[in-house]
Every structure is written in C-alpha cells, then in structure tokens.
Amino acid sequence: MKRNALSEAGVVLFVLASLGACSRGSQSPRLLDFKVDFGETNIPAQMTVGQTATADVIVKNISKNKWPSKANEKGKNAVNLAYHWLDRNGSMVVFDGLRTPLPHDVQPGESVRLKAMIQPPDRAGEYTLEVTLVQELVAWFPERDGGKLTRSINVIKPGVEAVSAIPTGEKAETFNKPDQTKIERRKKKDEPSFVVKNTLPPVEATKEPKRVATDAGKRASAGDTRGPAWTVQLAAVPQRTEAERVVKKLRDKKYDAYIESAVVGGSERYRIRVGRLASRADAIKLQGVLKSQEGFTQSFIASVQ
C-alpha cells in the first residue's frame, strides 16, 4: 500500500511539473500572425544629432495572437517596439533601433500607448523613420506582412533651431496590405533571427569578391581613396556564443566573417558581418552569394570605417 501511494504521489508530482513546464513555455509563444495597427503619435518632425527623442506611439494588436512582453527561457520571443532609419535613397542607415518594451502581454484587440525612445542617425540630413514591432530572434513584423508607420524626419546638427512636432492625434501611416508590403520589401533589411544550413556548399562553389582592410591606407592601395569599405551584415544577436558559432561555420568555408559588438538600447548585441570590400558593388555580389548558397536571405550592406 505504501509503495502504491508513493508511486501515485510520484505520478501526480510529475504531471504537475510537466504542466508547470508547459505553462512556462507557453508564456512567450512564437507568433503566427503579425498584424498590427498604429494609432495616434507625436513623433517629432525634426530631431537633433546626439539627442534621444521621445514620442507617444499607440499600437493595437489586430492579430489572432497574444503579444508576449517577456522572453521565454531561451531569451527569445519578446515583442518590442523598435525602428529603422533609411536615407534619401532608401538604403538602410540604422537597422537595430532602440527597443521600447510592452508594459504587459497584449491580447488580440487590445491597444497600448508606448513612450518610444528614438535615437537619430549620427549625421544631419533627411531620413525616413520606420517604426514597427519585432519579435526578438524571430522576425520584424513587416517581414511577415505586419504593419509599420513611416515618417520623413529632418535630422539637424546641435544648436540649430528645432521645428514643432507632429500634433498628437494624427493618424500614423500604416502598411498592412500584402501588396504594399511587397513594395517595401525592396528596401535593404537585416534578419534578427536566421537559419544556418547544416550542410554548406563546397568552397570551390563560392567566388568571394576582392577583400581589403578597413583602414584608409590599404583602401587607397585598392583604388578607393575616398569613403568607407563595405561589408555584409547578416544579423545582430544578443548572445556572443551564437554569433561565434555562425562566424566559425562561415570561416570554415573561407569567408571573411567576423563579429562587431555594439550597445543597442542599453544592451550589447553582436553583429555578424562578412567581408571588407573596396566597393559597394563587390559587397552586393557577396550578399548574393551568401543568400543563394548559405541561406542568409535578409542581410544588408553596411559601411565600415
């Protein structure tokens, strides 16, 4: 009798533990539906280099999924507000904007007002700001037919008189339609979550463009006396071990892969980059190789000094 009682107690504890584990794992699920609507906003029409701007942004969950505000036990799946900066030509200038977390899990049909922190580019000029959501290490919402709001922003040098902000209550321009999403996908973009194929193609199948060092002297010897060198950024991840794993696979295939660390939103992220190229055209060729042969479908070109 005692043995049976102990066995039954063990089964009960096992079931309870399993239920608890399932409950914890389900708190931050991977989204299947990335629909979002943007409401009122007061994003400034002008920002200043070196000064972080704040703006109220209302987001509404119009999907069928709950948006988790916290990461799961593997540090993935939290949904945050973030943004990209594009220059006048539509090229990506800043991909990993500062994160603004959700105050709590957001249910379908629910709206929340967020106080977004926005850091402008470090050079004055005219830019396009794209504000959207990202499920960390899964996808940016526009990559999965989700929405975003866009604003033309004039970034000025410190000391220049600022203009007034966009009035609160103005409806943000939101893209959720598939046809508009396809148009926007022509812009360069990064991939916060990525897949590395287990079997990589033979080394002979890849033809890497000419590589140069990033200092000005060696770039000059390659015929590029002005401007920066160019690289292909594959992803920016929070764990260095994950970045090192991907870089090792690429180096084993003779790619010039390396890691650069950067602090984004107060936390360190590790950028996985390939190549130090003399021209942007060479970087685009390398980007094509990495896409077709290595499976990195959402990289973007970046300049390095």
N, C-alpha and C positions, 0 to 999 in steps of 0.2 A: 504493500500500500504506500509506504513511504517513497519507494522508488518511482511508482506511478505518479505520485503527487509532485515529486521533483521533476520528472520528465514533462508533466503538463505545465509546471511553472516555467521550465526552460523554453517550451514552445511559445508560451504567452510572451515571455521576455523577448524572444527572437522576433515574433510578429510585431510587437510594439517598436522594437528597434528598427525593423525594416520600414514600418510606416513612418517613423520619425525621419529616417534617411530619405525616403521618397518625398516627404513633406519639405525637407530642407532643399532637396534638389529641384523641386518644382517652384520654389520661390522666385527664381530668376530664370525663366524659360527662354529658349531661343525663339525669336519671333517668326511667325509665318506670314503675317500681314503688317505692312509698314506704312499704312495710310495715316496721314496727319494733316490737320488744318491749322493755319496760323491766323490769329485774330488781331487785336489791337497791338500796336507797337509805337514806341517813340525813339526809334534808332536815330541818332544824330546824323544830319546830312553832311557834317564835316567833323573830322577827328584830327588829333594832333600827334605827330610822331613822338613816341616815347611815353604817351599818356593813355592809360587804360580808360575806355569809355564804358558807361553803364547804360542799359536800356531795358525797359519792361517789354517782355515778349509773352503773349498768350498763345499757348499751344493746346489743341484739342485732339484727343485720341478718337479718331473716326474709324479705327480698325476693329477687328474682332478679338484682338489680343490685349491682355493687360501689359502695360509697360513696367518692367521691374526697375525700381530705383536703386537696388543694391546688386552687387556682383554675386555670382554663385561661389561655391567653394573653390573653384579654379580661377577666380578673378575675372570671369567673363560675364557678358550678357547685360550688364547695367546699361540703361538708356540715359543719355545725357544730351543736353543742348550744346551745339558747337557750331563752327562756321569755317568757311574757306574764303580766301581773298584771291581775286583774279585781276590781272592787269587789263589795260585797254584793249589788248589783242586777244583776251580770253585765255591767256596762259596762267597756270596756277602759280601764285606767288607764296601763299601760306596755305598749307593743307590742314595741319592739325591745329585748329584754333583752340582757345581756352575752353575748358568744359564748364558747364553750369549744370549741376545735378538736379534731378527731380526731388521735390520735397517728400514724396512718398510714392508708392506704386500708383500708377494712373490707370483707372479702369476704362473700358470702352465707353465712349460718350462723355467722358469727364474732361474738363478744361482746367488748366493750371496757369497761373501767372508767374513767370520766372524773371529774376533780376539777372540779366545776362551781362557778363564781363567780356568786353571786346577789345583786343589789343590790335591796333592798326599796324600796317607794314612799317618798316624802318626807313622808308624813303617817301618823300612827298610826291603826290601825283593823284591822278584819277583812277579809282579802282571800283570793282564790283564786289560787294559783300554778299555771300550766300550763307544764310543762316538756316540750319536744319538740325535734325537729330541723328544720333549714331548709337547703335547697339554695339558696345565695345567688343572688339575682336570678332564681330560677326559681319556687320555691314553698315554703311551710311544709308539713311532712309531713301534718298533719291536713287541709289543703286538698285533698289528693289521696288521701283515705281512709287515711292513715297514723295512727299512734298517738301518744298523749301520756300523761303522768301528771299527776294533779292533786292538790293539797294545799291544805287550809284553813290559812292562816297568820295568826297574830296579830302584827301589827307594832306595836311599843311605842316609846315615847319613850326617849331615853338616860337611864340612871340607874334604870330600872325593872328589878326582878329578873327574870331570864330563866328559862324552864322548860326541862326536858330535851328533847333532840332525839328524833325518831322513831328507835327502835332499828335499828341496821344489821341487815339480813336480812329486813326487812319487804318484802313484795312490793308494788311500786307498782301503783296502779290504772291500767290501760292500756285505751285505747279503740282498737280496730282494726276493729270491726264497722261496716259501712256504715250500719245504722240508727242506731247511737249517734253516728256522725259527722254524720249529717244533723241530729240534735238539737243537737249542739254548734255547728253552723254558724249557728244562730240568733243567736249572740253576735257582737258587733261585731268586725271584724278588718280589718287592713291588707293590702296586697299588695306584697311586696318586689320582685316583678317585674311589669311591667304592659305593656299594649299601648295605644298611642295610635293611633286610626284616622287613616288618611291623609286622608280626606275628612270634615271636620267639618260638622255641620248648620248651616243659616243662623242668623245671630244672632237673627232675629226668632222663631225656634222656641224659644228659651230665655227663661224668665222668672226672673231671678235674684231671690231674696229681698232684703229690705232689708239694707244693709250699714252697719256702724258701726265707728268706730275702736276700738282696744283699750284706750285709756286710760279711767279711771273717769269723768272729766268728760263725755266725749262719750257714753259708755254711759248715763249718768244722763239726758242730754238726750233719749235714745231711750226713756226709760221704764224702763231696767234699772239700778236704783240699787244692787243687790247683785250679788255673784257675777261670774263672768268673762264674756267674749264667747266665741263658739263658731266653730269652723272645721271644714272637712272635710279630713282628711289623706288624700292619695292614695297616697303611697309615701314611702320613705326610701331613698335611693340613695347609694353611695359616691362617685360622680363628679358634681362640680358642673356640668360641661358637659351631662350628661344631664338633670339637673334643670332647667337653664336652657332646654334645648330644649323640654321639656314645658311649662314655665311660659309660654314665648313663644307656643306654639300656643294655650294657653288664653287668654292676654291678647289675642291677635288676635281671639278670639271674645268679648271684653268681659267675661271672667270676672276676678274679683279674685284672681288667682293670685300666689303669692309663695313664697319659699324661706326656711326657717329651718334653720340649722345646729345640730348637736348632737354631742357626743362620746359615742360608744357603744362600750364595750369598748376604749377607748384609741384608737379611730379615728373620724375625722369622717364624719358622714353628713348628707345634705342632704334635709330634709323638704319635700315638695311639698304645699302647702296652698292651699285656695281658700276665700275668704270670711272676713269678720269680722262675725259675725251677733249680733244682740241677744238672740236666744233659741235654745235647743236645737231647738225646733220648726222654726225657719227653717233651721237647719243640716241637719236631716233632709230638708227639702224640697229643698235644694240638692244634698244627697247623691243623692237620687232622680234629679234632672236629670242629674248627672254620670254616673250609672250607665246610664240609659236612652238618653241622647243622645251621650255621649262615650266610653262603653265602659269606664269605671272601675267594675268590678263588686265590688271588695273594698276599699273605702275605709272609714274610720271617723271618728266625731265626736270632736273633742278640744276642750278648753277652753284659752283663751289669756288671759293677764292684760293 
